């Protein structure tokens, strides 16, 4: 199934514009009366029938709609890394795996402080369509590490940092709420950042004995948390 994305949805019709319309009409050569499937990124998918089509716009009548339950996916907070290509790859892959939100953390060792959220939004939309995810993860502006961990409501939160005293993440039982996992930047979290996280009730965990890149650690953690809370 080819899945399209649109926010231009009313009670009876869906409108595709720009890249979505071009992909539908030019690439896949859809025609009037063909059926297509569209998602709104908020958990609803629509089976539609095309009623009009041109170069930059496709309008389709809604035949049926399906509401999809929000999965018990984790919230990912990762320390910003320098390489933008690797950041984009991280957003793509964790969207395919499944996350509820992605928050970049400005840590003491972060070499980047800004991101283009418009570019990242396009990446997660493409990844969600490819993997048939009907809920787009919320993507946030970068936030300072101390400000993030000082927020309230941090039940079932973990910070990945190897220590012989820490349990492996997969040793924890299923969480009752979508868990939060913090992953460090290049060079990892500093000693003071780890201590501050622990002071705020965030549990230290290991991801095994290998030294992982930040983006790899994010994928490992999200994969495990989704498998254990399915």
C-alpha positions in Angstrom: 0.0 0.0 0.0 1.3 3.5 -1.0 0.4 5.9 1.9 0.1 9.6 1.4 0.2 12.4 4.0 -2.1 15.4 4.2 -3.4 17.9 6.7 -6.0 19.2 4.2 -8.8 17.0 5.3 -12.5 17.9 5.9 -15.5 15.7 6.4 -15.7 14.4 2.9 -12.5 15.1 1.0 -8.8 14.9 1.2 -6.5 17.2 -0.8 -2.9 16.4 -1.7 -0.6 19.2 -2.7 3.0 19.9 -3.7 5.3 16.8 -3.4 2.4 14.4 -2.4 0.3 15.5 -5.4 3.3 15.2 -7.8 4.2 11.7 -6.4 0.6 10.6 -6.8 -0.1 12.0 -10.3 3.3 12.1 -12.0 5.3 9.2 -10.4 2.6 6.7 -9.7 0.3 8.0 -12.5 -2.9 7.7 -10.5 -6.1 8.7 -12.4 -9.6 9.8 -11.5 -11.6 7.1 -9.7 -8.4 5.4 -8.5 -8.3 4.6 -4.8 -5.6 5.9 -2.5 -4.8 5.8 1.2 -4.0 8.9 3.1 -2.9 9.5 6.7 -3.1 12.7 8.7 -0.2 12.0 11.0 -2.5 12.1 14.1 -3.6 8.5 14.0 -6.3 8.4 11.4 -6.1 6.9 7.9 -8.5 7.3 5.0 -9.4 5.2 2.0 -10.2 7.6 -0.7 -11.2 7.8 -4.4 -9.6 10.4 -6.6 -12.2 13.0 -7.9 -9.8 15.5 -9.6 -6.2 15.6 -10.4 -3.7 18.1 -11.8 0.0 18.9 -11.7 0.0 20.4 -8.2 -3.2 19.1 -6.5 -5.1 15.9 -6.1 -8.6 15.9 -4.5 -10.1 12.6 -3.3 -13.5 11.7 -1.8 -13.3 9.9 1.6 -14.8 6.4 1.4 -13.8 5.1 4.9 -11.7 6.3 7.8 -9.9 4.3 10.5 -8.6 5.5 13.9 -5.4 3.8 15.0 -4.5 3.5 18.7 -1.5 5.5 19.8 1.3 2.9 20.3 3.2 2.7 23.6 6.3 4.1 21.9 9.2 5.7 23.9 10.2 9.4 24.0 13.7 9.9 22.8 16.0 12.7 24.0 19.4 12.6 22.4 22.5 14.7 22.8 23.1 16.8 19.7 25.9 15.6 17.5 27.9 17.5 14.9 27.2 15.6 11.7 23.8 16.6 10.3 23.6 13.7 7.9 23.7 11.3 10.9 21.1 13.3 12.7 18.8 13.0 9.8 19.5 9.3 9.6 18.6 9.0 13.3 15.3 10.8 12.8 14.4 8.5 9.8 15.2 5.3 11.6 13.7 6.0 15.0 10.5 7.1 13.2 10.4 3.7 11.3 11.0 1.9 14.6 8.5 4.0 16.5 8.8 7.0 18.9 6.3 9.3 20.4 8.6 12.3 20.4 12.2 13.4 19.6 13.9 16.0 21.6 17.5 17.1 20.8 19.5 18.0 23.9 22.2 20.7 24.1 24.7 19.0 26.3 28.1 20.2 27.6 29.8 18.2 24.8 27.4 19.1 22.0 29.0 20.8 19.0 25.7 21.8 17.4 22.9 23.9 18.9 20.4 24.4 16.0 18.4 22.2 13.6 16.1 22.8 10.7 12.8 21.4 11.9 11.1 21.9 8.5 13.7 19.6 6.9 13.4 17.0 9.7 9.6 17.1 9.4 9.8 16.0 5.8 12.1 13.2 6.8 9.8 11.8 9.4 6.8 12.1 7.1 8.6 10.0 4.5 9.7 7.5 7.1 6.3 7.2 8.6 4.7 6.6 5.2 7.3 4.0 4.3 6.8 2.1 7.6 3.0 2.5 7.8 3.1 4.6 11.0 -0.1 6.6 11.4 1.2 8.8 14.2 4.0 11.2 13.4 6.4 11.7 16.3 6.5 15.1 17.8 9.7 16.9 17.0 11.0 19.6 19.3 13.5 22.4 19.1 16.8 21.7 20.8 16.7 22.3 24.6 19.4 22.7 27.2 20.1 19.4 29.1 19.4 20.9 32.5 16.1 22.5 31.4 14.9 19.2 30.0 15.7 17.0 33.0 14.2 19.6 35.3 10.7 19.1 33.7 8.1 17.3 35.8 6.5 14.0 35.1 9.7 11.9 34.6 8.3 8.5 35.6 10.0 5.6 33.9 12.9 7.6 32.6 16.3 6.2 31.7 19.7 7.6 30.9 22.1 5.4 28.9 25.6 5.5 30.3 27.8 2.5 30.9 28.6 1.7 34.5 29.2 -1.7 36.2 26.6 -0.6 38.8 23.9 -0.1 36.2 21.5 -2.8 34.9 21.1 -3.4 31.2 18.0 -1.6 29.8 16.4 -4.9 28.8 16.4 -6.1 32.5 13.7 -3.6 33.3 10.1 -4.8 33.3 7.4 -3.3 31.0 6.7 0.3 31.8 3.3 1.5 32.8 3.7 4.8 30.8 5.6 5.5 27.6 9.3 5.5 28.8 11.8 8.3 28.2 15.3 7.4 27.1 18.2 9.8 27.2 21.2 9.2 24.9 24.5 11.2 25.1 26.3 13.1 22.3 29.8 12.5 21.0 32.0 11.9 24.1 28.9 11.0 26.2 27.3 12.9 29.0 29.6 14.6 31.5 29.9 13.3 35.1 27.9 16.3 36.3 25.1 15.7 33.8 24.8 12.1 34.8 24.7 13.1 38.5 22.1 15.7 37.8 19.9 13.2 35.9 20.1 10.8 38.8 19.2 13.6 41.2 16.1 14.1 39.1 15.1 10.4 39.4 16.3 9.3 36.0 17.6 5.7 36.1 21.1 4.9 34.7 21.1 1.9 32.3 23.6 0.1 30.1 23.1 -0.8 26.5 25.6 -3.6 26.5 29.4 -3.5 26.4 30.0 -2.0 23.0 30.8 1.7 22.6 28.0 2.9 20.3 27.6 6.1 18.3 24.8 8.3 19.6 22.5 7.5 16.6 23.2 3.7 17.0 22.5 3.9 20.7 19.2 5.7 20.0 18.1 2.9 17.6 19.2 0.1 20.0 17.3 1.7 22.9 14.1 2.5 21.0 14.1 -1.0 19.5 14.3 -2.7 22.9 11.7 -0.4 24.5 9.2 -1.0 21.7 9.7 -4.8 21.9 9.4 -5.0 25.7 6.3 -2.7 25.7 4.5 -4.1 22.7 
